[in-house]
Amino acid sequence: MYDSIKRQELSQNFIKNPSLVRYFVDLIDCPTESLVIDLGAGQGIITRELLNHGYHVWAVEKDRELVSALQDNLGHNVHLKIIGQDIRALKYPFQPYWIIANPPFQIFSQLIKDLLFGNNSPEGILLVGQKEAIERLSGVSEVSLISTLFTSLYTIDIPHHFRPSDFSPEPGVATCVLRAKKIPTRLWQDAEEYQEFLTYAFLQQKTSLQKNLKEIFTYEQWKHISKQYQFHFEAQVVDLSISQWKGVFRSYQQRVDESKKRKLRKEIL
């Protein structure tokens, strides 16, 4: 078993209290026999509890010694698939699945991007992470491209805050749980186009959103859109609510011709 020095090198902070793990797993709220993927399974404390709940589990862990321990301790369970690879290289399934993980903090943001922009995003996500990163991602502390996209497609909350003593080794930062549940919206059908539109809007970085999008919407179109969705004509990207962003995107889909859409795509490549 790895000692604390080795775990620090791997940026892993394992939850050590089994009763806390049971509470943590209960937060995911998915049907029995669902497929749940444990990313960064480590010593298997979360994997074991997922199996106890009746889920089908993929335990993903890249460290060979930990993979060997998982196989020795849990490999007999027919509902478990152990995958010995880096979670950043994982090919996610096309069937519905949920994510539950206590991944290395240093790859938290990249992991969220992989889940959002993959071929099949999860039905629900439950992640342990650094409080500062989770608050940025959920739009609590700042508004960004990724937080706007994420909160457009998932309902997000922070149901639990950890104590440093809940982990081994103890992390040097405040940690909490990010819980996200997929919103049943037709926006998923247009998620790639929505991502392109938001990327263009955020990357322009001019003094107002109207100026960011002046090559897309005419002055009169923007005047009508801002009035229809009730935001200031000179609003900035951080000023719009998620419902207003969705409204602006609908206007983009309905009112903007294909030549302008091609120009937008070219600009963000």
Backbone as CSV, one residue per row, in Angstrom:
resi,resn,N_x,N_y,N_z,CA_x,CA_y,CA_z,C_x,C_y,C_z
1,MET,0.850,-1.199,0.000,0.000,0.000,0.000,0.887,1.250,0.000
2,TYR,0.433,2.274,-0.698,1.254,3.475,-0.811,1.281,4.253,0.497
3,ASP,2.439,4.806,0.800,2.527,5.651,1.982,2.141,7.078,1.619
4,SER,2.093,7.952,2.620,1.620,9.324,2.414,2.499,10.099,1.453
5,ILE,3.813,9.839,1.474,4.703,10.578,0.577,4.376,10.247,-0.869
6,LYS,4.153,8.975,-1.166,3.842,8.563,-2.530,2.519,9.170,-2.976
7,ARG,1.525,9.213,-2.111,0.223,9.765,-2.467,0.317,11.250,-2.769
8,GLN,1.161,11.945,-2.012,1.348,13.376,-2.273,1.966,13.589,-3.639
9,GLU,2.895,12.696,-4.039,3.490,12.820,-5.355,2.441,12.657,-6.448
10,LEU,1.457,11.812,-6.192,0.394,11.567,-7.161,-0.757,12.552,-7.027
11,SER,-0.642,13.507,-6.091,-1.687,14.495,-5.837,-3.018,13.836,-5.463
12,GLN,-2.947,12.702,-4.777,-4.146,11.988,-4.375,-4.409,12.213,-2.896
13,ASN,-5.658,12.499,-2.568,-6.090,12.654,-1.188,-7.290,11.734,-0.999
14,PHE,-7.080,10.600,-0.347,-8.123,9.594,-0.246,-9.044,9.860,0.942
15,ILE,-10.360,9.729,0.734,-11.312,9.778,1.850,-11.084,8.531,2.694
16,LYS,-10.932,8.711,3.991,-10.539,7.567,4.824,-11.653,7.051,5.721
17,ASN,-12.760,7.779,5.839,-13.840,7.397,6.740,-14.932,6.653,5.966
18,PRO,-15.133,5.350,6.200,-16.147,4.592,5.450,-17.562,5.157,5.582
19,SER,-17.924,5.666,6.753,-19.271,6.225,6.914,-19.441,7.485,6.076
20,LEU,-18.376,8.261,5.923,-18.420,9.448,5.070,-18.528,9.041,3.603
21,VAL,-17.869,7.967,3.220,-17.973,7.466,1.847,-19.402,7.029,1.554
22,ARG,-20.055,6.353,2.506,-21.454,5.942,2.305,-22.344,7.157,2.083
23,TYR,-22.144,8.193,2.884,-22.908,9.436,2.714,-22.617,10.054,1.343
24,PHE,-21.365,10.058,0.958,-20.938,10.625,-0.314,-21.614,9.902,-1.483
25,VAL,-21.600,8.581,-1.459,-22.205,7.799,-2.532,-23.715,8.022,-2.589
26,ASP,-24.352,8.190,-1.453,-25.797,8.446,-1.433,-26.165,9.732,-2.165
27,LEU,-25.249,10.658,-2.279,-25.527,11.945,-2.908,-25.721,11.848,-4.411
28,ILE,-25.284,10.746,-5.021,-25.301,10.688,-6.488,-26.709,10.509,-7.033
29,ASP,-27.591,9.819,-6.308,-29.011,9.742,-6.666,-29.237,9.249,-8.093
30,CYS,-28.872,7.988,-8.344,-29.174,7.369,-9.640,-29.781,5.996,-9.412
31,PRO,-30.507,5.459,-10.381,-31.207,4.181,-10.193,-30.241,3.014,-9.925
32,THR,-30.707,2.051,-9.137,-29.946,0.838,-8.896,-29.641,0.153,-10.227
33,GLU,-28.460,-0.455,-10.308,-27.963,-1.142,-11.493,-27.512,-0.184,-12.602
34,SER,-27.484,1.121,-12.318,-26.917,2.071,-13.273,-25.406,1.836,-13.392
35,LEU,-24.849,2.330,-14.495,-23.401,2.304,-14.660,-22.813,3.558,-14.024
36,VAL,-21.936,3.363,-13.050,-21.260,4.474,-12.381,-19.759,4.298,-12.569
37,ILE,-19.102,5.353,-12.992,-17.666,5.299,-13.245,-16.935,6.024,-12.119
38,ASP,-16.074,5.281,-11.428,-15.253,5.822,-10.349,-13.903,6.205,-10.938
39,LEU,-13.692,7.496,-11.098,-12.470,8.001,-11.725,-11.400,8.242,-10.668
40,GLY,-10.248,7.642,-10.854,-9.206,7.738,-9.848,-9.572,6.900,-8.640
41,ALA,-9.850,5.612,-8.867,-10.435,4.754,-7.825,-9.511,4.531,-6.637
42,GLY,-8.206,4.704,-6.834,-7.287,4.585,-5.708,-7.352,3.219,-5.060
43,GLN,-7.573,3.185,-3.750,-7.603,1.944,-2.986,-8.975,1.264,-3.028
44,GLY,-9.960,1.910,-3.671,-11.244,1.255,-3.885,-12.294,1.494,-2.826
45,ILE,-12.098,2.464,-1.939,-13.072,2.681,-0.878,-14.412,3.171,-1.429
46,ILE,-14.377,3.994,-2.483,-15.621,4.441,-3.125,-16.177,3.326,-4.012
47,THR,-15.311,2.644,-4.748,-15.744,1.539,-5.610,-16.500,0.485,-4.808
48,ARG,-15.972,0.125,-3.667,-16.619,-0.890,-2.827,-18.031,-0.455,-2.426
49,GLU,-18.168,0.796,-2.033,-19.478,1.278,-1.603,-20.455,1.342,-2.774
50,LEU,-19.972,1.711,-3.949,-20.829,1.712,-5.138,-21.352,0.308,-5.429
51,LEU,-20.495,-0.680,-5.314,-20.922,-2.063,-5.515,-21.930,-2.485,-4.459
52,ASN,-21.736,-2.038,-3.237,-22.684,-2.347,-2.164,-24.059,-1.748,-2.427
53,HIS,-24.099,-0.651,-3.188,-25.363,0.001,-3.542,-26.054,-0.670,-4.738
54,GLY,-25.398,-1.653,-5.350,-26.014,-2.370,-6.462,-25.741,-1.789,-7.836
55,TYR,-24.720,-0.925,-7.946,-24.399,-0.335,-9.239,-23.441,-1.232,-10.027
56,HIS,-23.452,-1.062,-11.349,-22.384,-1.592,-12.192,-21.288,-0.525,-12.210
57,VAL,-20.060,-0.928,-11.998,-18.992,0.044,-11.744,-17.801,-0.172,-12.673
58,TRP,-17.324,0.943,-13.241,-16.004,0.977,-13.848,-15.085,1.683,-12.851
59,ALA,-14.045,1.011,-12.423,-13.049,1.619,-11.536,-11.815,1.944,-12.375
60,VAL,-11.528,3.224,-12.522,-10.443,3.662,-13.396,-9.288,4.166,-12.526
61,GLU,-8.134,3.561,-12.690,-6.968,3.911,-11.888,-5.716,3.631,-12.709
62,LYS,-4.807,4.582,-12.799,-3.631,4.378,-13.659,-2.447,3.753,-12.925
63,ASP,-2.384,3.854,-11.607,-1.236,3.322,-10.889,-1.304,1.796,-10.794
64,ARG,-0.250,1.132,-11.209,-0.267,-0.322,-11.308,-0.430,-1.017,-9.964
65,GLU,0.199,-0.481,-8.929,0.089,-1.110,-7.609,-1.330,-1.000,-7.073
66,LEU,-1.966,0.144,-7.306,-3.344,0.307,-6.851,-4.299,-0.544,-7.682
67,VAL,-4.029,-0.668,-8.983,-4.842,-1.546,-9.831,-4.743,-2.985,-9.333
68,SER,-3.542,-3.419,-8.995,-3.348,-4.773,-8.483,-4.117,-4.994,-7.184
69,ALA,-4.112,-3.971,-6.312,-4.851,-4.075,-5.056,-6.356,-4.139,-5.302
70,LEU,-6.843,-3.346,-6.271,-8.260,-3.400,-6.623,-8.645,-4.791,-7.117
71,GLN,-7.799,-5.382,-7.946,-8.084,-6.716,-8.478,-8.090,-7.766,-7.371
72,ASP,-7.145,-7.639,-6.429,-7.073,-8.602,-5.325,-8.287,-8.478,-4.405
73,ASN,-8.704,-7.241,-4.122,-9.753,-7.020,-3.127,-11.166,-7.074,-3.678
74,LEU,-11.354,-6.632,-4.941,-12.711,-6.501,-5.480,-12.901,-7.162,-6.839
75,GLY,-11.832,-7.694,-7.417,-11.889,-8.206,-8.782,-12.847,-9.360,-8.991
76,HIS,-13.258,-10.029,-7.916,-14.182,-11.156,-8.036,-15.610,-10.720,-8.338
77,ASN,-15.931,-9.449,-8.146,-17.309,-8.965,-8.318,-17.639,-8.834,-9.809
78,VAL,-18.690,-9.511,-10.250,-19.036,-9.527,-11.678,-19.559,-8.187,-12.166
79,HIS,-19.928,-7.301,-11.247,-20.448,-5.982,-11.624,-19.344,-4.932,-11.721
80,LEU,-18.104,-5.368,-11.571,-16.979,-4.436,-11.574,-16.085,-4.661,-12.783
81,LYS,-15.734,-3.547,-13.442,-14.736,-3.551,-14.502,-13.595,-2.641,-14.069
82,ILE,-12.414,-3.180,-13.939,-11.242,-2.407,-13.530,-10.476,-1.992,-14.778
83,ILE,-10.239,-0.696,-14.910,-9.561,-0.152,-16.086,-8.264,0.514,-15.630
84,GLY,-7.148,-0.058,-16.016,-5.849,0.460,-15.592,-5.292,1.474,-16.572
85,GLN,-5.772,2.710,-16.502,-5.241,3.751,-17.378,-5.501,5.128,-16.779
86,ASP,-4.877,6.130,-17.365,-5.077,7.520,-16.960,-6.517,7.920,-17.271
87,ILE,-7.195,8.547,-16.317,-8.598,8.921,-16.530,-8.748,9.942,-17.656
88,ARG,-7.676,10.672,-17.971,-7.756,11.650,-19.057,-7.795,10.995,-20.431
89,ALA,-7.481,9.715,-20.503,-7.500,8.993,-21.779,-8.705,8.058,-21.892
90,LEU,-9.586,8.087,-20.932,-10.716,7.155,-20.904,-11.713,7.444,-22.022
91,LYS,-12.168,6.380,-22.682,-13.241,6.478,-23.664,-14.559,6.204,-22.937
92,TYR,-15.400,7.214,-22.845,-16.643,7.075,-22.089,-17.675,6.293,-22.893
93,PRO,-18.557,5.566,-22.220,-19.541,4.725,-22.930,-20.624,5.557,-23.591
94,PHE,-21.325,4.952,-24.536,-22.435,5.627,-25.198,-23.753,5.405,-24.467
95,GLN,-23.798,4.453,-23.558,-24.997,4.248,-22.749,-25.041,5.284,-21.630
96,PRO,-26.209,5.495,-20.992,-26.274,6.437,-19.869,-25.340,5.995,-18.730
97,TYR,-24.658,6.952,-18.136,-23.752,6.638,-17.035,-23.639,7.839,-16.104
98,TRP,-23.153,7.565,-14.905,-22.921,8.596,-13.899,-21.440,8.596,-13.531
99,ILE,-20.951,9.737,-13.119,-19.562,9.876,-12.683,-19.543,10.157,-11.182
100,ILE,-18.722,9.417,-10.480,-18.445,9.727,-9.078,-16.938,9.582,-8.897
101,ALA,-16.312,10.586,-8.314,-14.852,10.531,-8.285,-14.254,11.461,-7.250
102,ASN,-13.099,11.033,-6.800,-12.229,11.859,-5.967,-10.890,11.935,-6.696
103,PRO,-10.842,12.707,-7.808,-9.653,12.700,-8.665,-8.544,13.594,-8.105
104,PRO,-7.328,13.452,-8.612,-6.274,14.408,-8.267,-6.744,15.832,-8.561
105,PHE,-6.566,16.743,-7.611,-7.092,18.106,-7.747,-6.525,18.833,-8.956
106,GLN,-5.281,18.492,-9.334,-4.616,19.243,-10.396,-5.244,19.019,-11.775
107,ILE,-6.051,17.967,-11.932,-6.672,17.716,-13.235,-8.177,17.947,-13.194
108,PHE,-8.674,18.575,-12.140,-10.115,18.746,-11.950,-10.758,19.489,-13.120
109,SER,-10.225,20.647,-13.484,-10.828,21.462,-14.546,-10.785,20.745,-15.893
110,GLN,-9.664,20.080,-16.190,-9.563,19.341,-17.449,-10.559,18.202,-17.493
111,LEU,-10.775,17.561,-16.359,-11.738,16.463,-16.293,-13.146,16.948,-16.628
112,ILE,-13.540,18.088,-16.086,-14.865,18.635,-16.374,-15.009,18.922,-17.867
113,LYS,-13.990,19.488,-18.472,-14.040,19.773,-19.909,-14.186,18.483,-20.713
114,ASP,-13.465,17.434,-20.308,-13.568,16.149,-21.008,-14.986,15.594,-20.920
115,LEU,-15.611,15.743,-19.759,-16.965,15.223,-19.569,-17.988,16.032,-20.358
116,LEU,-17.805,17.336,-20.401,-18.755,18.198,-21.106,-18.650,18.070,-22.612
117,PHE,-17.441,17.960,-23.123,-17.225,18.040,-24.558,-17.037,16.686,-25.223
118,GLY,-17.248,15.596,-24.472,-17.121,14.268,-25.045,-18.337,13.899,-25.882
119,ASN,-18.288,12.697,-26.458,-19.381,12.237,-27.321,-20.663,11.965,-26.557
120,ASN,-20.555,11.626,-25.294,-21.730,11.323,-24.490,-21.485,11.793,-23.069
121,SER,-22.089,12.903,-22.698,-21.882,13.465,-21.361,-22.666,12.668,-20.315
122,PRO,-22.183,12.610,-19.081,-22.840,11.798,-18.046,-24.191,12.362,-17.620
123,GLU,-25.038,11.467,-17.118,-26.342,11.876,-16.592,-26.185,12.686,-15.311
124,GLY,-25.187,12.353,-14.548,-24.922,13.059,-13.301,-23.452,12.985,-12.949
125,ILE,-23.001,13.946,-12.171,-21.589,14.043,-11.802,-21.503,14.338,-10.310
126,LEU,-20.631,13.616,-9.628,-20.361,13.880,-8.213,-18.851,13.835,-8.024
127,LEU,-18.257,14.988,-7.744,-16.802,15.085,-7.681,-16.342,15.769,-6.405
128,VAL,-15.301,15.228,-5.834,-14.569,15.921,-4.779,-13.567,16.844,-5.443
129,GLY,-13.460,18.062,-4.955,-12.500,18.981,-5.554,-12.181,20.150,-4.650
130,GLN,-11.231,20.942,-5.091,-10.849,22.144,-4.364,-12.005,23.134,-4.399
131,LYS,-12.353,23.688,-3.255,-13.496,24.587,-3.145,-13.384,25.756,-4.119
132,GLU,-12.212,26.327,-4.244,-12.014,27.474,-5.131,-12.332,27.116,-6.580
133,ALA,-11.871,25.938,-7.018,-12.122,25.504,-8.393,-13.599,25.208,-8.624
134,ILE,-14.247,24.593,-7.655,-15.671,24.270,-7.779,-16.514,25.536,-7.818
135,GLU,-16.181,26.520,-7.015,-16.942,27.776,-7.031,-16.755,28.523,-8.344
136,ARG,-15.575,28.445,-8.945,-15.377,29.048,-10.267,-16.202,28.316,-11.320
137,LEU,-16.137,27.011,-11.271,-16.823,26.194,-12.269,-18.334,26.371,-12.219
138,SER,-18.877,26.529,-11.032,-20.326,26.650,-10.874,-20.817,28.086,-11.033
139,GLY,-19.892,29.025,-11.274,-20.277,30.416,-11.479,-20.527,31.182,-10.194
140,VAL,-20.180,30.594,-9.043,-20.401,31.262,-7.756,-19.439,32.424,-7.573
141,SER,-18.158,32.211,-7.898,-17.156,33.246,-7.651,-16.847,34.088,-8.888
142,GLU,-17.096,33.535,-10.075,-16.860,34.290,-11.298,-17.630,33.645,-12.448
143,VAL,-17.894,34.446,-13.479,-18.582,33.941,-14.661,-17.553,33.749,-15.769
144,SER,-17.569,32.579,-16.371,-16.611,32.266,-17.427,-17.325,31.468,-18.513
145,LEU,-16.609,31.214,-19.584,-17.145,30.390,-20.658,-17.553,29.022,-20.136
146,ILE,-16.657,28.370,-19.399,-16.932,27.013,-18.941,-18.064,26.988,-17.922
147,SER,-18.134,27.972,-17.013,-19.220,27.978,-16.030,-20.559,28.250,-16.695
148,THR,-20.577,29.115,-17.714,-21.823,29.403,-18.429,-22.305,28.175,-19.187
149,LEU,-21.398,27.494,-19.849,-21.773,26.279,-20.573,-22.243,25.190,-19.604
150,PHE,-21.496,24.989,-18.538,-21.816,23.924,-17.578,-23.184,24.154,-16.928
151,THR,-23.439,25.383,-16.473,-24.698,25.662,-15.791,-25.877,25.800,-16.756
152,SER,-25.596,25.852,-18.049,-26.666,25.802,-19.049,-27.174,24.383,-19.251
153,LEU,-26.305,23.400,-18.992,-26.621,22.011,-19.294,-26.863,21.148,-18.062
154,TYR,-26.415,21.620,-16.901,-26.565,20.864,-15.660,-27.059,21.767,-14.535
155,THR,-27.885,21.209,-13.659,-28.153,21.873,-12.386,-26.997,21.520,-11.451
156,ILE,-26.514,22.499,-10.713,-25.302,22.313,-9.925,-25.547,22.770,-8.492
157,ASP,-25.030,21.993,-7.538,-25.011,22.451,-6.160,-23.776,21.908,-5.461
158,ILE,-23.545,22.391,-4.248,-22.397,21.987,-3.437,-22.968,21.426,-2.130
159,PRO,-23.246,20.115,-2.082,-23.970,19.556,-0.946,-23.144,19.253,0.293
160,HIS,-21.812,19.323,0.176,-21.006,18.956,1.346,-19.646,19.640,1.296
161,HIS,-19.185,20.076,2.465,-17.827,20.604,2.621,-17.054,19.667,3.546
162,PHE,-15.847,19.315,3.154,-15.033,18.380,3.929,-14.149,19.104,4.937
163,ARG,-13.708,18.345,5.918,-12.637,18.771,6.819,-11.322,18.172,6.314
164,PRO,-10.206,18.838,6.541,-8.923,18.255,6.103,-8.695,16.859,6.665
165,SER,-9.159,16.617,7.890,-8.943,15.325,8.546,-9.752,14.192,7.930
166,ASP,-10.648,14.516,6.985,-11.414,13.468,6.297,-10.561,12.709,5.287
167,PHE,-9.363,13.245,4.985,-8.517,12.674,3.929,-7.182,12.187,4.476
168,SER,-6.592,11.302,3.721,-5.214,10.887,3.952,-4.481,10.898,2.611
169,PRO,-3.430,11.720,2.463,-2.993,12.750,3.404,-3.958,13.930,3.423
170,GLU,-3.858,14.771,4.434,-4.738,15.931,4.527,-4.384,16.951,3.453
171,PRO,-5.367,17.445,2.698,-5.081,18.466,1.679,-4.783,19.816,2.316
172,GLY,-4.035,20.629,1.610,-3.698,21.954,2.106,-4.673,23.024,1.655
173,VAL,-5.785,22.614,1.040,-6.788,23.556,0.537,-8.166,23.116,1.006
174,ALA,-9.119,24.054,1.025,-10.499,23.722,1.359,-11.100,22.860,0.255
175,THR,-11.843,21.838,0.631,-12.415,20.912,-0.337,-13.911,20.741,-0.112
176,CYS,-14.621,20.417,-1.192,-16.061,20.209,-1.101,-16.507,19.280,-2.218
177,VAL,-17.812,19.062,-2.311,-18.390,18.168,-3.308,-19.150,18.981,-4.346
178,LEU,-18.869,18.722,-5.602,-19.656,19.261,-6.707,-20.646,18.190,-7.150
179,ARG,-21.939,18.543,-7.152,-22.966,17.637,-7.661,-23.655,18.299,-8.847
180,ALA,-23.757,17.575,-9.950,-24.371,18.111,-11.163,-25.320,17.067,-11.745
181,LYS,-26.477,17.521,-12.191,-27.477,16.639,-12.792,-27.880,17.199,-14.145
182,LYS,-27.845,16.348,-15.164,-28.141,16.777,-16.522,-29.555,17.337,-16.620
183,ILE,-29.679,18.499,-17.248,-30.987,19.115,-17.465,-31.614,18.503,-18.718
184,PRO,-32.856,18.017,-18.637,-33.512,17.471,-19.829,-33.982,18.594,-20.751
185,THR,-33.111,19.076,-21.579,-33.407,20.206,-22.454,-32.974,19.890,-23.880
186,ARG,-33.669,20.454,-24.848,-33.293,20.241,-26.248,-31.956,20.896,-26.581
187,LEU,-31.464,21.723,-25.673,-30.165,22.355,-25.895,-29.071,21.300,-26.082
188,TRP,-29.254,20.112,-25.500,-28.268,19.047,-25.688,-28.116,18.696,-27.164
189,GLN,-29.200,18.812,-27.935,-29.130,18.503,-29.353,-28.247,19.499,-30.103
190,ASP,-28.135,20.704,-29.564,-27.367,21.772,-30.197,-26.152,22.161,-29.361
191,ALA,-25.704,21.251,-28.496,-24.658,21.593,-27.534,-23.364,22.038,-28.209
192,GLU,-22.999,21.394,-29.300,-21.762,21.775,-29.994,-21.869,23.179,-30.575
193,GLU,-23.006,23.486,-31.193,-23.210,24.817,-31.755,-23.285,25.866,-30.642
194,TYR,-23.928,25.515,-29.536,-24.019,26.423,-28.381,-22.622,26.708,-27.823
195,GLN,-21.804,25.679,-27.739,-20.427,25.859,-27.278,-19.670,26.802,-28.211
196,GLU,-19.826,26.627,-29.520,-19.155,27.497,-30.487,-19.604,28.945,-30.322
197,PHE,-20.905,29.137,-30.156,-21.444,30.488,-30.007,-20.911,31.155,-28.738
198,LEU,-20.955,30.442,-27.624,-20.442,31.002,-26.374,-18.952,31.295,-26.461
199,THR,-18.208,30.385,-27.084,-16.762,30.583,-27.224,-16.468,31.870,-27.979
200,TYR,-17.170,32.081,-29.072,-16.985,33.306,-29.847,-17.331,34.533,-29.006
201,ALA,-18.460,34.481,-28.301,-18.912,35.633,-27.514,-17.931,35.992,-26.410
202,PHE,-17.367,34.989,-25.747,-16.458,35.245,-24.632,-15.060,35.645,-25.097
203,LEU,-14.614,35.120,-26.225,-13.241,35.364,-26.648,-13.006,36.748,-27.240
204,GLN,-14.064,37.431,-27.660,-13.874,38.744,-28.296,-13.328,39.798,-27.334
205,GLN,-13.790,39.762,-26.085,-13.257,40.612,-25.021,-13.288,42.110,-25.353
206,LYS,-14.405,42.568,-25.891,-14.575,43.999,-26.141,-15.367,44.612,-24.997
207,THR,-15.746,45.868,-25.125,-16.328,46.580,-23.994,-17.767,46.202,-23.700
208,SER,-18.425,45.524,-24.631,-19.795,45.074,-24.393,-20.073,43.840,-25.236
209,LEU,-21.086,43.088,-24.842,-21.460,41.904,-25.610,-21.957,42.294,-26.994
210,GLN,-22.632,43.428,-27.102,-23.094,43.901,-28.401,-21.921,44.093,-29.350
211,LYS,-20.815,44.650,-28.852,-19.632,44.836,-29.691,-18.942,43.504,-29.974
212,ASN,-18.984,42.583,-29.002,-18.428,41.250,-29.246,-19.122,40.563,-30.416
213,LEU,-20.438,40.808,-30.532,-21.258,40.097,-31.505,-21.695,40.974,-32.677
214,LYS,-21.031,42.095,-32.877,-21.475,43.025,-33.913,-21.320,42.461,-35.328
215,GLU,-20.430,41.477,-35.501,-20.285,40.838,-36.809,-21.359,39.764,-37.028
216,ILE,-22.108,39.461,-35.974,-23.143,38.421,-36.035,-24.534,39.030,-36.086
217,PHE,-24.813,39.951,-35.168,-26.121,40.602,-35.109,-26.005,42.058,-35.566
218,THR,-26.987,42.516,-36.327,-27.029,43.939,-36.668,-27.416,44.747,-35.436
219,TYR,-27.247,46.055,-35.529,-27.612,46.947,-34.439,-29.089,46.778,-34.089
220,GLU,-29.958,46.733,-35.087,-31.386,46.609,-34.842,-31.746,45.244,-34.276
221,GLN,-31.077,44.215,-34.742,-31.321,42.880,-34.186,-30.955,42.843,-32.707
222,TRP,-29.798,43.410,-32.362,-29.372,43.397,-30.957,-30.302,44.245,-30.093
223,LYS,-30.766,45.332,-30.620,-31.714,46.178,-29.888,-32.972,45.374,-29.558
224,HIS,-33.466,44.630,-30.535,-34.657,43.812,-30.328,-34.383,42.677,-29.335
225,ILE,-33.216,42.017,-29.462,-32.873,40.896,-28.590,-32.733,41.349,-27.138
226,SER,-32.039,42.458,-26.932,-31.840,42.938,-25.566,-33.170,43.327,-24.915
227,LYS,-34.067,43.860,-25.704,-35.384,44.208,-25.182,-36.202,42.953,-24.901
228,GLN,-36.160,41.996,-25.820,-36.939,40.772,-25.680,-36.523,39.975,-24.443
229,TYR,-35.220,39.912,-24.192,-34.731,39.103,-23.072,-34.335,39.953,-21.864
230,GLN,-34.646,41.225,-21.923,-34.599,42.119,-20.760,-33.209,42.240,-20.139
231,PHE,-32.246,42.611,-20.963,-30.946,42.993,-20.436,-30.500,44.277,-21.128
232,HIS,-29.556,44.974,-20.516,-29.111,46.270,-21.017,-28.447,46.113,-22.381
233,PHE,-28.670,47.058,-23.259,-28.108,47.027,-24.610,-26.597,46.885,-24.580
234,GLU,-25.935,47.503,-23.605,-24.479,47.465,-23.510,-23.996,46.491,-22.434
235,ALA,-24.800,45.476,-22.138,-24.412,44.467,-21.155,-23.124,43.761,-21.576
236,GLN,-22.362,43.321,-20.586,-21.158,42.537,-20.827,-21.473,41.051,-20.684
237,VAL,-20.530,40.200,-21.059,-20.789,38.758,-21.017,-21.139,38.274,-19.614
238,VAL,-20.592,38.910,-18.592,-20.832,38.453,-17.221,-22.194,38.877,-16.695
239,ASP,-22.900,39.723,-17.417,-24.165,40.273,-16.930,-25.379,39.414,-17.250
240,LEU,-25.288,38.522,-18.221,-26.449,37.760,-18.648,-26.671,36.533,-17.776
241,SER,-27.940,36.261,-17.502,-28.301,35.020,-16.819,-28.266,33.866,-17.823
242,ILE,-28.366,32.646,-17.310,-28.364,31.485,-18.195,-29.577,31.515,-19.124
243,SER,-30.738,31.885,-18.619,-31.930,31.941,-19.471,-31.774,33.006,-20.553
244,GLN,-31.099,34.111,-20.251,-30.857,35.140,-21.266,-29.876,34.644,-22.326
245,TRP,-28.839,33.919,-21.901,-27.898,33.342,-22.868,-28.614,32.378,-23.810
246,LYS,-29.494,31.573,-23.249,-30.237,30.626,-24.090,-31.127,31.372,-25.080
247,GLY,-31.702,32.491,-24.647,-32.524,33.293,-25.539,-31.715,33.910,-26.667
248,VAL,-30.541,34.434,-26.336,-29.672,35.016,-27.367,-29.247,33.936,-28.357
249,PHE,-28.955,32.743,-27.850,-28.577,31.642,-28.741,-29.726,31.245,-29.663
250,ARG,-30.939,31.219,-29.155,-32.088,30.920,-30.023,-32.212,31.951,-31.134
251,SER,-31.983,33.208,-30.787,-32.016,34.262,-31.804,-30.917,34.047,-32.839
252,TYR,-29.756,33.641,-32.382,-28.654,33.323,-33.287,-29.048,32.218,-34.253
253,GLN,-29.656,31.167,-33.738,-30.074,30.051,-34.594,-31.120,30.486,-35.621
254,GLN,-32.041,31.323,-35.201,-33.195,31.657,-36.036,-32.940,32.820,-36.986
255,ARG,-32.084,33.778,-36.612,-31.977,35.025,-37.354,-30.676,35.216,-38.131
256,VAL,-29.678,34.424,-37.806,-28.362,34.639,-38.414,-28.191,33.686,-39.593
257,ASP,-27.753,34.223,-40.725,-27.613,33.380,-41.913,-26.344,32.516,-41.824
258,GLU,-26.274,31.514,-42.676,-25.206,30.528,-42.600,-23.818,31.118,-42.872
259,SER,-23.746,32.156,-43.686,-22.438,32.749,-43.979,-21.810,33.341,-42.713
260,LYS,-22.633,33.982,-41.890,-22.126,34.535,-40.632,-21.755,33.421,-39.655
261,LYS,-22.529,32.347,-39.650,-22.222,31.224,-38.765,-20.900,30.575,-39.167
262,ARG,-20.646,30.470,-40.451,-19.370,29.923,-40.915,-18.213,30.820,-40.502
263,LYS,-18.439,32.111,-40.555,-17.399,33.062,-40.146,-17.097,32.909,-38.659
264,LEU,-18.153,32.720,-37.863,-17.959,32.523,-36.427,-17.114,31.284,-36.170
265,ARG,-17.445,30.181,-36.831,-16.697,28.947,-36.628,-15.234,29.115,-37.022
266,LYS,-15.003,29.839,-38.083,-13.633,30.068,-38.553,-12.851,30.889,-37.526
267,GLU,-13.513,31.845,-36.899,-12.841,32.720,-35.932,-12.347,31.969,-34.703
268,ILE,-13.067,30.909,-34.305,-12.700,30.214,-33.070,-11.770,29.028,-33.298
269,LEU,-11.472,28.718,-34.561,-10.553,27.602,-34.835,-9.112,27.972,-34.481
